[in-house]
Amino acid sequence: MYVGFSSSTGSVRTSHYVLGWSFKMNGQAQEIVTSKLPKLPRIGVVSGLIYFIRRKRKFAELLEDWELEYGPQRFKYKDLYIATKGFKEKELLGTGGFGKVYRGILPSSKIEIAVKRVSHESRQGMKEFVAEIVSIGRLRHRNLVPLLGYCRRKGELLLVYDYMPNGSLDKYLYDRPTVTLNWSQRFRVIRGVASGLFYLHEEWEQVVIHRDVKASNVLLDSELNARLGDFGLARLYDHGTDPQTTHIVGTLGYLAPEHTRTGRATTSTDDQNLSPEFVAEEVELVLKLGLLCSHSEPTARPSMRQVVQYLEGDIALPELSLLGLSSSGLNFAHHEGFDDFAMSYSSSLGKGFSHSSYATESAFLSGGR
């Protein structure tokens, strides 16, 4: 027969003091007089209290009554802290204009996640912001990065997404990547993004305007399928109503620096990573669609429904001359006149605005229709 003491506090280190004990094999054990027991060490009590308070503050969250209705989609900060190993730098996936993104593994389910830490010091509009985040969390489409939930703590908001193992699209396009995408993969990415935007604009119960579509916000899953993510600037409104946003948001997409200064496109802006194996008709289609989607006249731009139909070959692309665009520079297969086309197109963009220098850059802002 063995007699002893046992305790457990998981991974937390603690100290235990046995101040007295009484045991007897047969009969009644001797009563313990608590007044005669030694006092607990004061330094131990104080240290334990300080540790408890600090730990509680470390994982303290901000929870208001109105957030209770969003309970299932709210994560505990402690779980996210453990998942990202304390938000260590080695778990950092990237840094954007709205915060840092960390890779993590949820301790309970072992699911891989991406956690974005967004600073939100202002309390104004927080309820509406969280409501929109939760609404966006209900979006379900094969070409959107699923938003799993959120956590609010002090002055920051943590958004939890599905983890995309192949990272963002920009890493495959710029900065001399070691791994490049062939044309078939690129065209599939383009169609995927268009399909995701079509769902946001027309197929969901509300209209969702992303407002920051760019390569770094397009994530690639394990099979290199495109998933549009980062809905930090997204706005929702009902079908049949006009959006209230009037100011320009988003970030400038890829554009050669000399193009903004001189307006002249050269071979230096060509994509050297595009292999010779491509379908010329598809490349021409994508180029024309890009020009149409950035047309200076909003009414001339195709809807995302039409863009998907063009990419799938369900309908034919109209002649650019009918929409006020010159097609003389699009005969790229024969290397004819692209510089002249780029100059004329940049000039036509500038004529549509009173502030030409600002308008030329604004026309290239992500989002569009």
C-alpha positions in Angstrom: 0.0 0.0 0.0 1.3 3.4 -0.9 0.2 6.8 0.4 1.2 10.1 -1.3 0.1 13.4 -2.9 -0.7 14.1 -6.5 -1.6 17.3 -8.4 -1.6 18.7 -11.9 -1.7 22.1 -13.5 -0.9 21.2 -17.1 2.0 23.1 -18.6 1.9 25.8 -15.9 4.8 25.6 -13.4 3.6 25.8 -9.8 4.8 25.1 -6.2 2.9 23.1 -3.6 3.3 23.3 0.1 2.2 20.4 2.4 1.5 22.1 5.7 0.2 19.1 7.5 -1.4 15.7 7.1 -2.8 12.9 9.1 -3.2 9.2 8.2 -4.0 6.0 10.0 -4.2 2.4 8.7 -7.0 1.4 11.0 -9.4 3.6 12.8 -9.9 7.3 12.8 -7.0 9.6 11.8 -5.8 12.2 14.3 -7.6 15.6 13.8 -5.4 18.4 12.3 -5.4 21.6 14.3 -5.2 24.3 11.6 -4.2 27.0 14.1 -1.0 25.2 14.8 0.0 24.8 11.1 2.8 27.0 9.8 1.9 30.1 7.8 2.3 30.2 4.0 5.5 32.0 2.9 4.4 35.6 2.2 6.7 36.0 -0.7 5.1 32.9 -2.3 1.6 34.2 -1.9 2.5 37.6 -3.3 4.4 36.1 -6.2 1.5 33.8 -7.0 -0.9 36.7 -6.9 1.2 38.9 -9.2 1.6 36.0 -11.7 -2.1 35.3 -11.7 -2.9 39.0 -12.4 -0.3 39.4 -15.1 -1.5 36.2 -16.9 -5.1 37.3 -16.7 -4.2 40.7 -18.2 -2.0 39.1 -20.9 -5.0 37.1 -22.2 -7.7 39.7 -21.4 -10.2 40.2 -24.2 -12.7 42.9 -24.9 -16.2 41.6 -24.9 -19.4 43.7 -25.0 -23.0 42.6 -24.7 -23.8 43.2 -28.3 -21.0 40.8 -29.3 -22.6 37.8 -27.7 -24.8 37.2 -30.8 -21.6 36.6 -32.7 -20.3 34.0 -30.2 -19.6 31.0 -32.5 -17.3 33.0 -34.7 -15.3 34.6 -31.9 -11.9 33.0 -30.9 -10.2 33.2 -27.6 -7.1 35.3 -27.6 -5.3 32.6 -25.5 -6.0 30.0 -28.2 -4.6 32.3 -30.9 -1.6 33.2 -28.8 -0.8 29.5 -28.3 -1.5 28.7 -32.0 1.0 31.3 -33.2 3.6 30.5 -30.5 3.2 33.9 -29.0 3.1 35.7 -32.4 6.8 35.0 -32.9 8.6 36.4 -35.9 9.4 33.0 -37.3 5.6 32.5 -37.7 5.2 35.8 -39.6 3.8 35.2 -43.1 3.8 38.9 -44.2 3.2 42.5 -43.4 0.6 44.6 -45.1 -0.9 48.1 -44.8 -3.4 47.0 -42.2 -1.3 44.7 -40.0 0.8 41.5 -39.7 -0.2 38.0 -40.7 1.0 35.0 -38.7 0.8 31.3 -39.3 -0.7 29.2 -36.5 -2.1 25.8 -35.5 -5.1 25.7 -33.3 -4.3 23.7 -30.2 -7.6 21.9 -30.0 -8.4 21.0 -33.6 -4.8 21.1 -35.0 -6.2 23.1 -38.0 -3.7 25.4 -39.7 -4.8 29.1 -39.7 -3.6 32.5 -40.6 -4.1 35.2 -38.0 -4.1 38.9 -39.0 -3.5 41.5 -36.3 -5.3 44.7 -37.2 -4.9 47.8 -35.1 -8.3 49.5 -34.3 -7.8 52.1 -31.5 -11.1 53.9 -32.2 -14.2 52.5 -30.6 -16.4 54.5 -33.1 -18.0 52.1 -35.5 -16.6 49.0 -33.9 -20.0 47.4 -33.6 -20.7 47.9 -37.3 -17.2 46.8 -38.2 -17.5 43.5 -36.3 -21.0 43.0 -37.8 -19.5 43.3 -41.3 -16.6 41.0 -40.5 -19.1 38.4 -39.2 -21.2 38.9 -42.4 -18.2 38.4 -44.6 -17.4 35.3 -42.5 -20.6 33.8 -44.0 -19.3 34.0 -47.5 -18.6 30.6 -49.0 -17.0 30.3 -52.4 -14.2 28.2 -53.8 -12.2 31.3 -54.8 -12.5 33.2 -51.6 -10.3 32.7 -48.5 -12.7 31.6 -45.7 -12.8 34.0 -42.8 -13.2 31.7 -39.8 -13.8 34.3 -37.1 -12.3 37.1 -35.0 -11.0 38.1 -31.6 -11.0 41.6 -30.1 -8.5 42.6 -27.5 -7.7 46.1 -26.3 -6.8 48.2 -29.3 -6.5 45.5 -31.9 -8.7 43.1 -33.8 -7.5 39.6 -34.8 -9.0 38.1 -37.9 -8.7 34.3 -38.4 -8.5 32.8 -41.9 -7.9 29.5 -43.5 -4.1 29.0 -44.1 -3.1 29.0 -47.8 0.1 27.0 -48.1 1.4 28.6 -51.3 1.2 32.1 -50.1 0.3 35.2 -52.2 0.3 35.6 -55.9 2.7 38.5 -56.0 5.6 36.3 -54.8 5.2 34.3 -58.0 5.2 37.4 -60.3 7.7 39.9 -58.9 11.1 40.1 -57.3 12.7 37.4 -59.5 10.8 34.4 -58.1 12.5 31.0 -58.1 9.2 29.3 -58.9 7.1 30.8 -61.7 3.6 30.1 -63.0 3.1 28.9 -66.5 0.4 30.5 -68.7 -2.2 27.7 -68.0 -1.8 28.3 -64.2 -2.0 32.1 -64.7 -5.1 31.9 -66.8 -6.7 29.7 -64.1 -5.8 32.2 -61.4 -7.4 35.0 -63.5 -10.6 33.1 -64.0 -10.7 32.2 -60.3 -10.4 35.8 -59.2 -13.1 36.8 -61.7 -15.4 34.0 -60.4 -14.8 35.1 -56.8 -15.6 38.8 -57.6 -18.7 37.7 -59.6 -20.0 35.9 -56.5 -19.3 39.0 -54.3 -21.0 41.4 -56.7 -24.1 39.4 -57.8 -24.5 35.9 -56.3 -24.5 36.6 -52.5 -27.4 38.0 -50.5 -25.7 41.4 -50.4 -23.3 43.2 -52.7 -19.8 43.0 -51.4 -17.3 45.5 -52.8 -13.7 44.3 -52.1 -12.0 47.6 -52.9 -8.4 46.3 -52.6 -8.0 43.6 -55.3 -4.2 43.1 -56.1 -1.8 40.3 -56.4 -0.7 40.3 -52.8 -4.3 39.8 -51.7 -4.8 36.8 -54.0 -3.7 33.6 -52.1 -2.9 30.3 -53.6 -4.1 27.0 -52.1 -2.3 23.7 -52.2 -3.3 23.2 -55.9 -2.5 26.8 -56.9 -6.1 27.8 -57.1 -6.7 31.5 -56.6 -8.4 32.6 -53.4 -9.2 36.3 -52.9 -8.6 37.4 -49.4 -8.1 40.4 -47.1 -11.5 42.0 -46.8 -10.3 44.8 -44.5 -11.6 47.5 -46.9 -14.7 45.6 -48.1 -18.1 47.2 -47.9 -21.6 45.6 -48.0 -24.8 47.1 -49.3 -28.1 45.7 -50.5 -28.9 44.8 -54.1 -30.6 47.6 -55.9 -29.1 50.3 -53.8 -26.2 52.6 -54.5 -23.0 52.4 -52.4 -22.4 55.4 -50.2 -18.6 55.4 -50.4 -17.3 58.3 -52.4 -13.5 58.4 -51.6 -10.8 56.4 -53.2 -9.4 53.6 -51.2 -7.1 50.7 -51.8 -3.4 50.5 -52.8 -1.6 51.1 -56.1 -1.2 47.8 -58.0 1.9 46.9 -60.0 3.0 49.6 -62.5 6.5 50.3 -63.8 7.8 53.4 -62.0 8.9 55.0 -65.3 5.4 54.6 -66.7 3.9 57.0 -64.1 6.7 59.5 -64.9 6.9 59.4 -68.6 3.7 57.6 -69.7 5.8 55.5 -72.0 5.8 51.7 -71.9 9.0 49.9 -72.9 10.1 46.3 -73.1 11.4 46.7 -69.5 7.9 46.3 -68.3 7.4 43.0 -70.1 7.0 39.9 -68.0 10.2 37.9 -68.6 8.8 35.0 -66.5 6.1 34.2 -69.1 7.3 31.2 -70.9 7.0 30.9 -74.7 4.3 28.2 -74.2 1.1 30.2 -74.1 -2.2 30.6 -76.0 -2.0 33.9 -77.8 -5.7 34.2 -78.0 -6.1 33.9 -74.3 -3.3 36.4 -73.7 -4.9 38.9 -76.0 -8.3 38.3 -74.3 -6.8 39.0 -70.9 -5.1 42.2 -72.1 -8.2 43.5 -73.7 -10.3 42.7 -70.6 -7.8 44.5 -68.4 -8.1 47.6 -70.6 -11.9 47.5 -70.5 -12.0 47.0 -66.8 -9.9 50.1 -66.3 -11.8 52.2 -68.8 -12.1 55.9 -67.8 -15.9 55.7 -68.4 -17.5 53.5 -65.7 -20.4 52.6 -67.9 -18.0 51.2 -70.5 -16.6 48.7 -68.0 -18.0 45.1 -68.1 -19.7 43.7 -65.1 -18.1 40.7 -63.4 -20.8 38.5 -64.8 -19.6 39.6 -68.3 -16.0 39.2 -67.4 -16.6 35.6 -66.4 -18.5 35.0 -69.6 -15.7 36.4 -71.7 -13.1 34.3 -69.9 -15.1 31.1 -70.2 -15.7 31.8 -73.9 -19.5 32.0 -73.5 -19.7 35.4 -75.2 -17.4 37.2 -77.6 -15.5 40.3 -76.6 -16.7 43.4 -78.4 -14.4 45.4 -80.6 -12.5 47.9 -78.5 -13.1 50.6 -81.2 -16.8 50.4 -80.3 -15.9 51.3 -76.7 -13.7 54.3 -77.5 -10.4 52.3 -77.2 -7.8 52.0 -80.0 -6.9 48.4 -80.8 -3.8 49.4 -82.9 -1.5 48.5 -80.0 -3.0 45.1 -79.3 -1.4 43.2 -82.2 1.4 42.2 -79.8 2.1 39.0 -81.7 3.7 41.1 -84.4 5.3 43.6 -82.0 3.5 46.6 -83.6 2.7 49.9 -81.9 2.4 49.0 -78.2 4.3 52.1 -77.1 2.0 54.3 -79.2 -1.1 52.5 -77.8 0.1 52.9 -74.2 0.7 56.6 -74.7 -2.7 57.2 -76.3 -4.4 55.2 -73.6 -2.7 57.1 -70.8 -3.7 60.4 -72.4 -7.3 59.3 -72.8 -7.4 58.5 -69.1 -6.1 61.9 -68.2 -8.8 63.7 -70.2 -11.5 62.2 -68.1 -10.5 64.0 -64.9 -9.8 67.5 -63.9 -6.6 66.6 -62.0 -4.8 64.6 -64.7 -1.7 63.5 -62.7 -3.7 62.2 -59.8 -6.3 60.7 -62.1 -3.8 58.6 -64.1 -2.7 56.9 -60.9 -6.2 56.6 -59.6 -7.3 54.8 -62.7 -4.9 52.0 -61.8 -6.1 51.7 -58.2 -7.3 48.3 -57.3 -11.0 47.6 -57.1 -12.7 49.0 -60.2 -16.0 47.4 -60.8 
